[in-house]
Structure formats: C-alpha cells, structure tokens
Amino acid sequence: MTAPSLVLMGVSAAGKTVVGRDAAARASVTFLDADDLHPAANVAKMAAGHPLDDADRAPWLDAVGAALRDHRPCIMACSALKRSYRARLRELAPETLFALLDVPRPVLEQRLAKRAGHYMPPSLLDSQLATLESPGPGELVTVLDGELSIPVLAQQVADRLAVPQGRDLA
C-alpha cells in the first residue's frame, strides 16, 4: 500500500513552503506547491490585491487534487482554507492527510513584511484570515504550532506521514 499524501495548510506566510520542502526531504517524498498550480488569471488577480473567490479556486482545487493523487506520496503546500476545499481535495485524493500551521497574526504580518518576490501582497492577509475555517469534527487535521522552528515543524510533518491512516496527532 502506498503511503498517503499530506497537505500542509495555512494562510499566506504561515511557512507552508519552507516547512514543506524540509519535511519532504526528511520523509523522502516529493514536495509540491499548490501556488504553482494556480491559473495565470488567479495569480494576476491576487497580484492586483484582489482575493480569490470560490469560482476562482474551483479549477485550482481540481488541479491540486489531481497532483496529490498522481504524485502520492507527497507533501503539498496548499492554503486549503475552507472545510469545503479540504473536502474537495479528499474527494479527489482519498486518504490525504492534513496539517495546519497555526501562526498568530502579528507573526504573519512580520513574515509578510520581510517576504519579497511573492505575488500575494500583505494586503490580502485579512481576507485569508477571514476565509480560514478551523478544522471541524471528524476532519482529522493535525494543528501545529507554526511558531516552532522550521526543523521541528518539518520533523513533525514528516512524522505525520508515518502515522497509520485514520489516526490524528492533534
């Protein structure tokens, strides 16, 4: 049986990419970034400071789900902000695990102020935080303290892939 994939989720600047890359290396699996799967129109909309809506995200979520299924096992950095988005990803890639990097707003703001070269402007943090739905009952999302060091978080994520399906560390 092939190991599951894992979505490392959270808002912009939570650390999904940096932690995900390190975790994938530790777990010897492929790392993918859902940002790379956005259609050009989505990237342009965000770069212009406009948040995406559900219609914008639908084809992107389909692409993310296909990548999760086709590259299993992998670690995918993906915001997955709403429960409905996570449910869609689970439909497309059953057995996918989820881990949320939970980071306080002031820390996110500091990280965004230091980040250069990303199409997602700091002005969209409010919309991301407003859209983020905490994991609901039965979602089996592991919540991680996003203020921990990158190596500690990466090891926690890598370890999550080793936990048998259906168990939650949270």
N, C-alpha and C positions, 0 to 999 in steps of 0.2 A: 504494500500500500504506500502510495506517495504521500509525503508529509504535506500538511496544509500550507497555504499561503497566509500571510499576515498583512493587514492594513494598519499602518502606523498613522494615526489620525490626529487632527487638531487644527487650530486656526493658524493663520499665517504667522511665521516666526516662532512657532512652538518648538521647532527643532526637528521636524519630521525628516528632512533630507539628511542632515548631518548625523543624526542618531541612526536613521535607517541604513545609510551606507555602512556605518561601523557595525551595526547589528548583522547585516547581510554578510559582511566579511567574516564575522565571528561564527555565524551559522553555516557558512559555505553555501549560501544560496544567492540567487540573482537579486539585485536591487533595481527597482523601477520607481520612477517619479511620475505620479499622475499629472503633474504640471506639463510634462512633455506630451501628453495625450490630448490637451485642450485644442479644439479647432482654432484657427487663426482669428476668427471673429470673437471668440471668448477672450483671447489674450488681448486683442485690441480694446475690447470693452473694459476689461479690468485696468489696462494701462491708462485708459482715459479717466479712471476713477469711478467707474460705474460698476456696482455689484452685479453678479450674475443672478438670474432667476432660475426657477426650476426648469423652464423650457430650454434655457441655455445649457443647463447641466445634463439634461437627459442623454444626448448623444455622447457626451463625455463620460458619463457613468457607464454607458454600454461599452465604450472602449476600455475603460478601466476594468470592468468585469471580465471582458474577453482576455485582457492581458493577465489578470490574476489566474484565470483558468488555463491559459496557454503556456504560462511560464512557471507553473507550480512545481516545486515550492519557490516562493519568492517573498520578498518584503517590498510592499508598495507604500510609498509616502503619498497620502491622499487625505484631503481635509475631511471628507465623509461627515459633514456637519449635522445633517438631519438623520433621524431614525429611518425615514423613507429611503434615503440614499443608501444607508447601510443595508437595509432590507433588499434593495435592488441589487447591490453587489453580492449579497448572499444568494439571491436567485440565480445570478449569472455564474457565480463561482461558489457552489456549496462547500461547506467545511472551512471557509475562510475565517480566520481569527482576526480580532480587532484589539488594538491597544491605543488608548487615548493619552496623549501628552498633555497633562493639565498644568497650565502655566498662568500665574496671576497677571492681570492686565498691566501693571506697572513694568513687569519684566518684559512682556511682549512689546510694550512701547519702547523700552530701551533697546531691545534687539532690532526692532524695525528702524530705529534712528541710525543704527550702525550699519544696516544692510545696504549694499549698493548693487545695482545691476539687476534687480528683480522687477518684473513687470507689475507686481502687486504693490500699489502705493500704500503707505501707512494710513492714509485716509479711509481705507476700506476695513480697517480693524473693527470699527464699530459694527458694520454690517455683518462681519464674520462672527463676532461675539453674540450678536442678536440672533443669528441663524443657528448657532451651535445648540443642539439639543443633547442634554446629558443622556448617557445610556439609560435605557428603560429596563424594567424587569425582563429577564429572560434573554437579553441581548448578548450576554457573555462578552462584555467589553472590559478588558483589564485597564484600570485607570492608574497611570504612572505619574509620579511627582516630576514634572518637567523642569524643575529647578535643580535636580540632581545632576551630577557631572555626566558628560557625554559617554565616557566609558562605562559608568554604572548603568545608565539607561540602556545603552547598546547591549550590555550583557543581559539585562532584564528582558529585553525584547527577544534576543537570541534564545534565551531560556524558555520563553513563552512558546516558541515553535516546538520545543521538546516535550511540552505538556500534552498528554493524551487529549484528543478531541472531546469536547463536551465539558471539560473542566475549566474553571475560571480561577485565576490567581487573585482577583480583586477581593 
